[in-house]
Amino acid sequence: MSTLTSWARRIFPVLALAAVGSLVSCAKPATDVLPSGTMNILGPVPAFEPNALPLDWVTDGKVGPGQLSVVHLDGIPSLKVVNGQHSFVAVKPTRASLLATPYLSWSWNMEPQGKGIHPVRLVVGFHGGVSNNPGWESQPLALPGVILPPHDRAIVIVWGPSALARGSITKPQSKPRNQAAPRYTARGGSENTGNWWFETIDLQDIYRRTWPGDAIPNTRISFIGIAAAPGRKASAGYISGLRLSR
């Protein structure tokens, strides 16, 4: 099993503490924050083609035919994400200041899932806020030619099994050398599936609640993306208008 595929597997529920090594230090992405203080991550007219990602996105794991495609649902252009037997994650490097652009907004429409959280979710990586960082440069998680943005924190934004859990943060048990990725429930409940919902969350508040000892002024949003958990009944999620703002 490659280290790249291993990283994709660990994000459910464990996301690695670190990302890539010296290759990343000489290939940092440029910031795309507009003068208005916004950064478009996805949509409202996604720059996707079926089963293809823009050049500035990074994908990790096995993506099968039809698992990432552009569709119009209720007249809204969106990225259709379908889980399968293998996990995958697709992210856009952002390198944006958490203090300057703390708000993440998007619209989503989720098909009913089985038990537990929906297999389609958002992922956000952070870097720079950890004191006494144990050296992420020594923990490469990419194959030659593939770069994952460096990160020392990450959170998974999920559609939960119950609407009552909205706004809650769950911290799975960590393992040595790996940090379990906390889960933030942005919405949930089978009664809310099949409809479009617009969300805006405060990443700074979520970060502070999750890691109260970190240095917020030093923290940057390293990447934002979409992931799908493996080995469950297929259940699509539709994502549109993913954006950072201040």
C-alpha positions as CSV (number, residue, x, y, z in Angstrom):
1,M,0.0,0.0,0.0
2,S,1.4,3.4,-1.0
3,T,1.9,6.1,1.6
4,L,-0.4,8.3,-0.4
5,T,-3.3,5.8,-0.2
6,S,-2.4,5.2,3.4
7,W,-3.0,8.9,4.1
8,A,-6.5,8.7,2.5
9,R,-7.4,5.8,4.7
10,R,-6.2,7.5,7.9
11,I,-8.6,10.4,7.5
12,F,-11.4,8.1,8.4
13,P,-11.3,8.7,11.4
14,V,-7.6,9.4,11.8
15,L,-5.9,12.2,9.9
16,A,-2.1,12.5,10.0
17,L,-0.4,15.1,12.2
18,A,1.8,16.2,9.3
19,A,2.0,16.4,5.6
20,V,4.9,16.5,3.1
21,G,8.6,17.2,3.4
22,S,11.1,19.5,1.7
23,L,9.3,19.2,-1.6
24,V,6.4,21.3,-0.2
25,S,8.7,24.0,1.2
26,C,9.7,25.0,-2.3
27,A,6.3,24.6,-3.9
28,K,3.9,26.6,-1.7
29,P,0.6,27.6,-3.4
30,A,-0.1,31.3,-3.9
31,T,-2.9,32.8,-1.9
32,D,-6.1,33.4,-3.9
33,V,-7.8,35.8,-1.4
34,L,-9.5,38.6,-3.4
35,P,-9.4,42.2,-2.3
36,S,-13.0,41.8,-1.1
37,G,-11.6,39.3,1.5
38,T,-13.1,36.2,-0.2
39,M,-11.7,33.1,-1.8
40,N,-13.8,30.9,-4.0
41,I,-13.0,27.2,-3.4
42,L,-15.8,25.6,-5.5
43,G,-18.6,27.0,-7.6
44,P,-21.2,28.2,-8.0
45,V,-20.3,27.0,-11.5
46,P,-17.6,24.4,-10.6
47,A,-14.5,24.3,-12.7
48,F,-14.8,20.5,-12.8
49,E,-15.3,18.0,-15.6
50,P,-16.6,14.6,-14.9
51,N,-14.0,12.5,-13.1
52,A,-11.4,15.3,-13.6
53,L,-10.1,18.0,-11.2
54,P,-8.6,21.4,-11.9
55,L,-4.9,21.6,-11.9
56,D,-4.8,23.5,-8.5
57,W,-6.6,20.7,-6.7
58,V,-4.9,17.6,-5.2
59,T,-6.6,14.3,-5.1
60,D,-5.6,11.3,-2.9
61,G,-7.0,7.8,-3.0
62,K,-8.9,5.9,-5.7
63,V,-11.7,7.9,-7.5
64,G,-13.8,5.7,-9.7
65,P,-16.0,6.6,-12.7
66,G,-19.0,8.8,-11.7
67,Q,-17.7,9.5,-8.1
68,L,-16.8,13.1,-8.9
69,S,-19.0,14.8,-11.6
70,V,-20.7,18.1,-12.4
71,V,-24.5,18.1,-12.4
72,H,-27.4,20.4,-12.1
73,L,-29.7,19.5,-9.2
74,D,-32.9,21.6,-8.9
75,G,-31.3,24.0,-11.4
76,I,-28.2,24.5,-9.2
77,P,-24.7,23.6,-10.6
78,S,-22.9,21.4,-8.1
79,L,-20.2,18.8,-7.6
80,K,-21.8,15.4,-7.2
81,V,-19.7,13.2,-4.8
82,V,-20.4,9.5,-4.4
83,N,-18.6,7.2,-2.0
84,G,-17.4,3.8,-3.0
85,Q,-15.3,0.9,-1.8
86,H,-12.2,3.1,-1.5
87,S,-11.7,6.4,0.4
88,F,-10.6,9.5,-1.4
89,V,-10.1,13.1,-0.7
90,A,-9.7,16.1,-3.1
91,V,-8.4,19.4,-1.7
92,K,-7.6,22.9,-2.9
93,P,-4.5,24.4,-1.3
94,T,-5.4,27.7,0.2
95,R,-2.7,29.1,2.5
96,A,-5.2,31.7,3.8
97,S,-5.0,33.4,7.2
98,L,-7.5,31.9,9.7
99,L,-7.9,35.4,11.3
100,A,-8.4,37.2,8.0
101,T,-10.8,34.7,6.4
102,P,-12.5,32.7,9.2
103,Y,-15.9,32.1,7.6
104,L,-16.5,29.0,5.4
105,S,-19.8,28.9,3.5
106,W,-21.3,26.4,1.0
107,S,-24.6,24.8,0.0
108,W,-25.2,21.1,0.1
109,N,-27.9,18.6,-0.7
110,M,-27.4,15.1,0.7
111,E,-29.1,11.8,-0.1
112,P,-30.2,9.7,2.8
113,Q,-27.3,7.8,4.4
114,G,-27.3,4.6,6.4
115,K,-26.4,4.5,10.1
116,G,-23.9,7.0,11.3
117,I,-22.6,10.2,9.6
118,H,-22.9,10.7,5.9
119,P,-20.0,9.3,3.9
120,V,-19.5,12.5,2.0
121,R,-18.0,15.3,4.0
122,L,-15.8,18.4,3.9
123,V,-12.2,18.5,5.2
124,V,-10.2,21.6,6.3
125,G,-6.4,21.5,7.1
126,F,-4.6,24.0,9.2
127,H,-0.9,24.8,9.8
128,G,1.1,26.9,12.1
129,G,-0.8,27.1,15.3
130,V,0.7,24.2,17.2
131,S,3.3,24.9,19.8
132,N,6.4,22.6,19.8
133,N,5.4,21.0,16.5
134,P,7.0,17.6,16.5
135,G,8.6,18.1,13.0
136,W,6.1,17.5,10.2
137,E,8.9,17.8,7.7
138,S,10.0,14.3,8.8
139,Q,6.7,12.6,8.0
140,P,6.2,12.6,4.2
141,L,2.8,11.4,3.1
142,A,3.1,11.9,-0.7
143,L,4.4,10.0,-3.6
144,P,6.9,11.7,-6.0
145,G,5.1,14.2,-8.1
146,V,2.1,14.5,-5.8
147,I,2.0,17.2,-3.1
148,L,-0.3,17.4,-0.2
149,P,-0.4,20.7,1.6
150,P,1.5,20.7,5.0
151,H,-0.9,20.6,8.0
152,D,-0.6,20.0,11.7
153,R,-4.3,20.2,12.4
154,A,-7.4,19.1,10.5
155,I,-11.1,18.9,11.0
156,V,-13.8,17.0,9.2
157,I,-17.2,18.7,8.6
158,V,-20.0,16.2,8.5
159,W,-23.7,15.7,8.0
160,G,-24.7,13.8,11.2
161,P,-27.3,11.2,11.8
162,S,-29.3,13.6,13.9
163,A,-30.2,17.3,13.5
164,L,-29.8,17.7,17.3
165,A,-26.1,17.3,17.0
166,R,-25.7,20.4,14.9
167,G,-22.8,22.6,16.1
168,S,-21.1,19.8,18.1
169,I,-17.5,18.8,18.0
170,T,-16.5,15.1,18.4
171,K,-12.9,14.1,19.0
172,P,-12.2,10.4,18.2
173,Q,-9.4,8.7,20.2
174,S,-5.9,9.4,18.8
175,K,-3.2,6.9,18.1
176,P,0.6,7.3,18.6
177,R,2.1,9.7,15.9
178,N,-1.3,10.3,14.5
179,Q,-4.0,12.8,15.5
180,A,-7.6,11.7,15.3
181,A,-9.4,14.3,13.1
182,P,-12.2,16.0,15.1
183,R,-15.6,16.1,13.5
184,Y,-17.8,19.1,13.4
185,T,-21.5,18.5,12.7
186,A,-22.8,21.3,10.5
187,R,-26.2,19.7,9.9
188,G,-27.8,16.3,10.0
189,G,-30.9,14.2,10.2
190,S,-32.7,12.1,7.6
191,E,-35.6,14.6,7.6
192,N,-33.3,17.2,6.2
193,T,-31.9,15.2,3.3
194,G,-33.1,15.8,-0.3
195,N,-33.1,19.6,0.1
196,W,-30.6,22.4,-0.4
197,W,-29.1,24.0,2.7
198,F,-26.9,27.0,2.9
199,E,-24.3,26.9,5.6
200,T,-21.8,29.4,7.1
201,I,-19.5,28.4,9.9
202,D,-16.8,30.2,11.8
203,L,-13.6,28.2,11.4
204,Q,-11.8,30.4,13.9
205,D,-14.4,29.6,16.6
206,I,-14.4,25.9,15.8
207,Y,-10.6,25.8,15.9
208,R,-10.4,27.7,19.2
209,R,-13.0,25.3,20.7
210,T,-11.2,22.3,19.4
211,W,-7.6,23.3,20.2
212,P,-7.8,26.1,22.9
213,G,-4.0,26.1,23.5
214,D,-3.0,26.8,19.9
215,A,-1.8,30.2,18.6
216,I,-4.6,31.4,16.5
217,P,-2.7,34.4,15.0
218,N,-0.1,32.0,13.6
219,T,-2.6,29.6,12.0
220,R,-3.3,29.4,8.3
221,I,-5.9,27.4,6.5
222,S,-3.7,25.1,4.5
223,F,-6.4,23.4,2.4
224,I,-10.1,22.9,2.0
225,G,-11.7,19.9,0.2
226,I,-14.2,17.1,-0.1
227,A,-13.8,13.5,1.0
228,A,-15.7,10.3,0.9
229,A,-15.5,7.4,3.3
230,P,-15.1,3.8,2.0
231,G,-17.0,0.6,2.3
232,R,-20.6,1.8,2.8
233,K,-23.7,1.8,0.7
234,A,-23.4,4.5,-2.0
235,S,-25.0,7.8,-0.9
236,A,-24.4,10.9,-3.0
237,G,-23.7,14.4,-1.7
238,Y,-24.0,17.6,-3.8
239,I,-21.7,20.5,-2.9
240,S,-21.9,24.0,-4.4
241,G,-20.6,27.5,-3.7
242,L,-17.7,26.6,-1.3
243,R,-16.1,29.9,-0.3
244,L,-13.9,31.5,2.4
245,S,-14.6,35.0,3.5
246,R,-13.9,37.5,6.3
